[in-house]
Amino acid sequence: MNPLSFLSLFSALILVCHAGNALNHDILARHHARGHKQLAKKQYLTPKSNIKCRARPASSKSSSKSSTHASTSTAPVNPASTPSSSSSPPSGGIIKVNVPRCGPNGATKEVTATTGPNGSLDWLNCGVTEAGGWNPPFMSVDDIMFSDLNTAASQPGSPFQACSSYTWAFEQYGKQYGVPPILLASFALQESSCNPGTVGGAGEQGLMQLTPDKCTKAPGGNCKDVGYNVQTGASFVSDLLSSNNGNLVLSVGKYNGWDSGMTIASATAAGNTPCCRCQNNLDYVFQVLNGWILNVDAYTHNPPLGKYFNLNKCQDS
């Protein structure tokens, strides 16, 4: 091949390669643009509410914890709403669980002293007034309404503002153990008002009020350590759900020492002993499932959530 022919062939090859590169660049550019469109579509389809499970968006009406509410208030099921009891979820924002032996679930869109989206107090306490004792209805985590923890904690006046320094722990270990983070934080609010320095009457420690037997592996013997305390609490809740075949109602009760067959008499037996607070709070399950996890303060709600209030006699003990 003479030099002139070689140069002609080399020039042709360069042109072909350039054209191929241009084609590849065009394909990549179109793929990139398609990717952006798909991403935009996914973002558009992302649920607008951060509420898990069956919860639905709600309108927002501003109010603070210290505000005086009507005797019948509405649960702020939407985490974008205020933590007061003045935001109404749309129609259908209640559980659909049916357990015939416990009667109608009594679920209401509004949170009142004894009813709410996750069932009435009497339904959740099914059996405590009978000889056989507590025989809780079956309800799983997937059946209930609950708010997003980070959203709730960011709202002015929310009870979860007390937990705002520790949301990382509830989020981290909630995800690790498959427990809704707001449920862990709800236990902390109910048990310790989200104060990691809390020590209970029977030696319970920290945010999650761990009993001494759960503190044996605490770093440096400090069972109040936030990470250890929340992780151990999350592991315990996960184990409860597993051992109870996913029954959330039974598991929430067990966290407070309830057990199947508990009666009003057995729950309140310690009320006249030196350890008055060793009683089981008969309003506990209702306060957790229709108060805290809906971003409703079970204690300052007007009226307070519950009907037994059997621990009130222990105020000075």
C-alpha positions in Angstrom: 0.0 0.0 0.0 1.4 3.4 -1.0 1.6 6.3 1.5 -1.3 8.2 -0.2 -3.7 5.2 0.1 -2.7 4.6 3.7 -3.5 8.2 4.6 -6.9 8.0 2.9 -7.8 4.9 4.8 -6.7 6.4 8.1 -8.7 9.5 7.6 -11.8 7.4 6.8 -11.4 5.4 10.0 -11.2 8.6 12.1 -14.4 9.9 10.6 -16.2 6.6 11.3 -15.0 6.6 15.0 -16.0 10.2 15.4 -19.5 9.4 14.1 -19.7 6.4 16.4 -18.7 8.4 19.4 -21.2 11.1 18.5 -23.9 8.4 18.3 -23.0 6.9 21.6 -23.0 10.4 23.2 -26.4 11.0 21.8 -27.7 7.7 23.2 -26.2 8.4 26.6 -27.7 11.9 26.6 -31.1 10.6 25.7 -30.8 7.8 28.4 -29.7 10.5 30.9 -32.7 12.7 30.0 -35.0 9.6 30.3 -33.6 8.9 33.7 -34.4 12.5 34.8 -37.9 12.0 33.5 -38.3 8.7 35.4 -36.9 10.2 38.5 -39.2 13.2 38.2 -42.1 10.7 37.8 -41.1 8.8 40.9 -40.8 11.9 42.9 -44.2 13.0 41.7 -45.6 9.7 42.8 -44.0 9.7 46.2 -46.8 9.8 48.8 -47.3 13.4 50.0 -47.9 12.2 53.6 -45.1 10.7 55.8 -47.7 8.8 57.8 -47.2 5.0 57.7 -49.6 2.2 57.1 -53.3 3.3 56.7 -52.9 6.9 57.8 -54.1 9.6 55.5 -53.3 13.3 55.1 -55.2 15.7 57.3 -55.9 19.4 57.3 -53.9 21.5 59.7 -55.2 23.9 62.3 -52.7 25.5 64.5 -52.8 25.1 68.3 -50.3 24.6 71.1 -50.1 22.0 73.8 -51.1 24.6 76.4 -54.3 25.5 74.5 -57.6 24.5 76.0 -59.3 22.0 73.6 -62.9 21.0 73.4 -63.9 17.9 75.4 -63.9 16.0 72.1 -60.8 16.6 70.0 -59.6 15.4 66.7 -56.4 13.3 66.4 -53.6 14.9 64.3 -53.0 11.8 62.3 -51.1 13.7 59.6 -47.6 14.5 60.8 -47.7 17.7 58.9 -50.5 18.9 61.1 -50.1 20.5 64.5 -49.7 18.3 67.6 -52.8 19.7 69.1 -56.1 17.8 68.8 -57.6 20.1 66.2 -56.7 18.4 62.9 -59.2 16.1 61.3 -58.2 13.1 59.1 -60.4 12.6 56.1 -63.2 10.0 56.0 -61.9 6.5 56.5 -59.0 7.4 58.7 -59.7 4.6 61.2 -58.7 1.0 61.7 -60.7 -1.7 60.0 -59.8 -4.5 62.3 -62.8 -6.7 63.4 -62.5 -9.1 66.4 -66.1 -10.3 67.2 -65.3 -11.6 70.7 -64.3 -8.0 71.7 -67.3 -6.4 70.0 -67.1 -3.3 67.7 -63.6 -1.8 67.7 -65.0 1.7 68.5 -62.6 3.5 66.3 -63.3 7.1 65.7 -61.7 9.7 63.5 -61.5 12.0 66.5 -59.5 11.3 69.7 -61.6 11.5 72.8 -60.9 10.4 76.3 -61.7 6.8 75.4 -61.9 6.5 71.6 -59.6 7.2 68.7 -58.5 6.0 65.2 -56.8 2.9 66.6 -59.8 1.6 68.6 -61.6 2.4 71.8 -60.1 1.9 75.3 -62.7 -0.8 76.2 -61.9 -2.7 72.9 -58.1 -2.5 73.5 -58.7 -3.6 77.1 -60.9 -6.5 75.9 -61.6 -8.8 78.8 -60.2 -6.9 81.8 -63.6 -6.6 83.4 -64.4 -10.3 83.0 -63.4 -13.3 85.0 -61.1 -14.5 82.3 -59.2 -11.3 82.2 -57.5 -9.4 79.4 -57.8 -11.2 76.0 -56.5 -8.5 73.7 -57.7 -8.2 70.1 -55.2 -9.0 67.4 -53.9 -6.0 65.6 -50.6 -5.7 63.8 -48.3 -2.8 63.1 -49.6 -2.8 59.5 -53.2 -2.2 60.8 -52.7 1.0 62.7 -52.3 4.7 62.2 -49.1 6.4 63.3 -47.2 9.6 62.5 -43.7 10.1 61.3 -41.3 10.8 64.2 -39.0 13.3 62.6 -42.0 15.3 61.3 -43.8 15.2 64.6 -40.7 16.2 66.6 -40.2 19.3 64.4 -43.6 20.7 65.1 -44.0 23.5 67.6 -45.6 22.3 70.8 -45.3 18.6 69.9 -44.7 16.3 72.8 -42.0 14.7 70.8 -39.9 17.9 71.0 -38.8 16.4 74.3 -37.3 13.6 72.3 -35.7 15.8 69.5 -32.2 15.2 70.7 -32.6 11.5 70.5 -34.6 10.9 67.3 -31.4 9.6 65.7 -31.5 6.7 68.1 -35.2 5.9 67.7 -34.8 6.1 63.9 -31.6 4.1 63.7 -32.7 1.2 66.0 -36.3 1.3 64.9 -35.2 0.6 61.4 -32.7 -2.0 62.6 -35.2 -4.0 64.5 -38.3 -3.3 62.3 -40.2 -1.2 64.9 -41.8 2.1 64.0 -39.4 4.8 65.4 -42.4 6.8 66.8 -43.5 3.7 68.7 -40.1 3.6 70.5 -40.3 7.3 71.1 -43.8 6.8 72.4 -42.6 4.3 75.0 -39.9 6.8 76.0 -42.5 9.6 76.4 -44.8 7.4 78.4 -42.1 5.9 80.5 -39.6 8.7 81.1 -41.0 11.8 79.4 -38.0 11.3 77.1 -35.6 12.1 79.9 -32.5 9.8 79.7 -31.7 10.5 83.4 -34.9 9.0 84.7 -34.7 6.2 87.3 -37.9 4.4 88.1 -39.2 3.2 91.5 -38.0 -0.4 90.8 -34.7 0.7 89.4 -35.8 1.1 85.7 -33.2 3.1 83.8 -33.2 5.8 81.1 -35.3 6.7 78.2 -36.9 3.3 77.8 -37.0 2.5 81.5 -35.0 -0.7 81.1 -35.3 -3.1 84.1 -32.0 -4.0 85.8 -31.8 -7.4 84.1 -31.5 -5.6 80.7 -28.6 -3.4 81.9 -26.0 -6.1 82.4 -24.2 -5.3 79.1 -24.4 -1.5 79.3 -21.2 0.3 78.3 -19.3 1.1 81.5 -22.3 -0.1 83.5 -24.2 3.0 82.3 -27.6 1.7 81.4 -28.8 5.3 80.8 -26.5 5.6 77.8 -28.9 6.7 75.0 -27.6 4.4 72.3 -27.5 1.3 74.5 -30.8 2.1 76.2 -32.8 2.7 72.9 -31.2 -0.2 71.1 -32.0 -2.6 74.0 -35.5 -1.2 74.2 -36.0 -1.7 70.4 -34.6 -5.2 70.6 -37.1 -6.0 73.4 -40.1 -4.6 71.5 -39.1 -6.5 68.4 -38.8 -9.7 70.5 -42.2 -9.0 72.0 -43.8 -8.6 68.6 -42.1 -11.8 67.4 -43.1 -13.9 70.4 -46.7 -12.6 70.3 -47.1 -13.5 66.6 -47.1 -9.8 65.6 -49.9 -8.8 68.0 -49.1 -5.1 68.6 -51.8 -4.7 71.3 -50.5 -7.5 73.4 -46.9 -6.4 72.9 -47.6 -2.8 73.9 -49.4 -4.1 77.1 -46.5 -6.4 77.9 -44.1 -3.5 77.7 -45.9 -2.2 80.8 -46.1 -5.5 82.5 -49.6 -6.5 81.3 -50.2 -10.1 80.5 -53.1 -12.2 79.1 -55.6 -12.8 81.9 -54.9 -9.5 83.7 -57.9 -8.2 85.5 -58.6 -4.8 87.1 -58.0 -6.3 90.5 -54.7 -7.8 89.6 -53.6 -4.7 87.7 -54.3 -2.5 90.7 -53.3 -4.8 93.5 -50.1 -2.9 94.3 -52.0 0.3 94.8 -52.2 -0.2 98.5 -48.6 -1.3 99.0 -45.5 0.7 99.5 -44.8 0.3 95.8 -48.0 2.1 94.5 -46.4 2.7 91.1 -45.9 -1.0 90.7 -49.5 -1.1 89.4 -50.2 -1.7 85.8 -51.6 1.5 84.2 -55.0 0.4 82.9 -55.0 3.3 80.4 -51.5 2.5 79.1 -52.3 0.7 75.8 -54.9 3.3 74.9 -52.6 6.2 75.7 -49.9 4.7 73.5 -52.0 3.7 70.5 -54.4 6.6 70.4 -52.2 9.3 72.0 -48.4 9.3 71.6 -48.1 7.5 68.2 -50.6 10.0 66.7 -48.6 12.9 68.0 -51.2 13.6 70.7 -50.0 14.3 74.3 -51.8 11.6 76.3 -51.3 13.6 79.5 -52.1 17.2 78.5 -54.9 16.4 76.1 -58.2 17.8 77.3 -59.7 15.6 78.6 -56.8 13.3 79.5 -56.8 10.1 77.7 -58.2 7.2 79.7 -60.8 6.4 82.3 -59.1 4.4 85.0 -56.3 6.8 86.0 -55.4 4.2 88.7 -51.9 5.6 89.1 -53.2 9.0 90.2 -53.3 7.8 93.8 -49.5 7.4 93.6 -48.8 11.1 93.1 -47.1 11.4 96.5 -45.4 8.0 96.6 
